[in-house]
Amino acid sequence: MQKDNPDLSVIIPCYNEELILEDNFNNIKDILDRTAFEYEIIFVDDGSKDKTVEIAKKIAQKDKKTKLICHDKNIGRGKAVEDGIWASRGKIVGFLDIDLQVPARYIIPLVIEIEKGTDVATAFRVYDIRLHMIHRFILSKGYNRLLRFMLNTSIKDSETGFKFFSREKALPLLQEIKEKHWFWDTEVMVRAELRGYKIKEIPCLCIREEAQKSTVRIFKDVRYYLINLFRFKKEMERIRAKKRKNG
């Protein structure tokens, strides 16, 4: 008998994913079907301009465990994840990038960590370094070192697109986060740490196929992250000063 509320909600944020959506969804579903978890899958389309919505609608019509949320325009990956979490019903909720650079099989160890009492479990990406993705490896490692230095955090891989939460603990975080694009990942992790949440980063192999189109825009992305880092640093300093004052 199916539960009113599932054990697990898996959110799949989408933007122009028509080439990979159906096959990778089937991969995720196959992993989940091998478990004892009652689950739901929530597509959140962030204003795709291709056939992503059409494909996701067909999947949701066939699969009762799947539903679709659509943004009229592109708002940001962070906002897509947020909307999915708010719409979720599972005790455990998480998201993963549909390109599956971190394979779907890692859903299970992360969910098990939440079941054991961890508040936030994420994939700590271990790169299968290949020449075509060396720039991504360098940018990722450089950013996370800068993040730890500037924000005085112990988080090793804030930007991984593979995070799971106790839903009860995730909801207060969403009310604090200001950034709705890619920096959302940094905010959610640092704010979770600041709240004293139990965080577990689990090493997961990250593989990017050479045929996959890169979305990295080096100069524009570096500028975006630096601006947000300095903004967020000032806010964290104010929050920590207030906590020290209040004892």
ChimeraX attribute file (.defattr): number of C-alpha atoms within 10 A of each C-alpha:
attribute: neighborCount
match mode: 1-to-1
recipient: residues
	/A:1	4
	/A:2	7
	/A:3	8
	/A:4	9
	/A:5	14
	/A:6	18
	/A:7	18
	/A:8	24
	/A:9	29
	/A:10	26
	/A:11	30
	/A:12	23
	/A:13	27
	/A:14	24
	/A:15	22
	/A:16	16
	/A:17	21
	/A:18	18
	/A:19	13
	/A:20	13
	/A:21	22
	/A:22	17
	/A:23	12
	/A:24	18
	/A:25	20
	/A:26	12
	/A:27	15
	/A:28	21
	/A:29	18
	/A:30	13
	/A:31	15
	/A:32	21
	/A:33	11
	/A:34	8
	/A:35	10
	/A:36	8
	/A:37	14
	/A:38	18
	/A:39	24
	/A:40	23
	/A:41	26
	/A:42	24
	/A:43	26
	/A:44	25
	/A:45	27
	/A:46	25
	/A:47	19
	/A:48	18
	/A:49	13
	/A:50	13
	/A:51	14
	/A:52	21
	/A:53	25
	/A:54	10
	/A:55	15
	/A:56	24
	/A:57	16
	/A:58	12
	/A:59	20
	/A:60	16
	/A:61	12
	/A:62	9
	/A:63	12
	/A:64	10
	/A:65	16
	/A:66	20
	/A:67	18
	/A:68	19
	/A:69	18
	/A:70	17
	/A:71	15
	/A:72	10
	/A:73	11
	/A:74	16
	/A:75	14
	/A:76	19
	/A:77	22
	/A:78	23
	/A:79	23
	/A:80	26
	/A:81	28
	/A:82	23
	/A:83	18
	/A:84	26
	/A:85	24
	/A:86	13
	/A:87	14
	/A:88	22
	/A:89	18
	/A:90	21
	/A:91	17
	/A:92	26
	/A:93	29
	/A:94	29
	/A:95	24
	/A:96	25
	/A:97	19
	/A:98	25
	/A:99	20
	/A:100	19
	/A:101	19
	/A:102	24
	/A:103	19
	/A:104	21
	/A:105	15
	/A:106	18
	/A:107	23
	/A:108	13
	/A:109	15
	/A:110	24
	/A:111	24
	/A:112	13
	/A:113	20
	/A:114	22
	/A:115	15
	/A:116	9
	/A:117	11
	/A:118	18
	/A:119	22
	/A:120	28
	/A:121	24
	/A:122	30
	/A:123	27
	/A:124	23
	/A:125	24
	/A:126	15
	/A:127	18
	/A:128	12
	/A:129	14
	/A:130	13
	/A:131	7
	/A:132	12
	/A:133	16
	/A:134	13
	/A:135	13
	/A:136	16
	/A:137	16
	/A:138	10
	/A:139	15
	/A:140	17
	/A:141	13
	/A:142	11
	/A:143	20
	/A:144	19
	/A:145	16
	/A:146	14
	/A:147	23
	/A:148	16
	/A:149	11
	/A:150	14
	/A:151	17
	/A:152	13
	/A:153	15
	/A:154	14
	/A:155	19
	/A:156	17
	/A:157	24
	/A:158	27
	/A:159	22
	/A:160	18
	/A:161	24
	/A:162	26
	/A:163	25
	/A:164	28
	/A:165	27
	/A:166	21
	/A:167	22
	/A:168	13
	/A:169	15
	/A:170	21
	/A:171	14
	/A:172	11
	/A:173	16
	/A:174	20
	/A:175	9
	/A:176	11
	/A:177	18
	/A:178	14
	/A:179	17
	/A:180	17
	/A:181	15
	/A:182	17
	/A:183	21
	/A:184	22
	/A:185	22
	/A:186	23
	/A:187	24
	/A:188	22
	/A:189	22
	/A:190	22
	/A:191	16
	/A:192	19
	/A:193	16
	/A:194	13
	/A:195	11
	/A:196	10
	/A:197	15
	/A:198	13
	/A:199	19
	/A:200	18
	/A:201	18
	/A:202	16
	/A:203	14
	/A:204	19
	/A:205	15
	/A:206	17
	/A:207	18
	/A:208	19
	/A:209	11
	/A:210	11
	/A:211	7
	/A:212	9
	/A:213	8
	/A:214	11
	/A:215	7
	/A:216	12
	/A:217	8
	/A:218	12
	/A:219	8
	/A:220	9
	/A:221	14
	/A:222	13
	/A:223	11
	/A:224	13
	/A:225	16
	/A:226	14
	/A:227	11
	/A:228	15
	/A:229	20
	/A:230	13
	/A:231	11
	/A:232	20
	/A:233	15
	/A:234	12
	/A:235	12
	/A:236	17
	/A:237	13
	/A:238	12
	/A:239	13
	/A:240	12
	/A:241	12
	/A:242	11
	/A:243	10
	/A:244	9
	/A:245	8
	/A:246	7
	/A:247	6
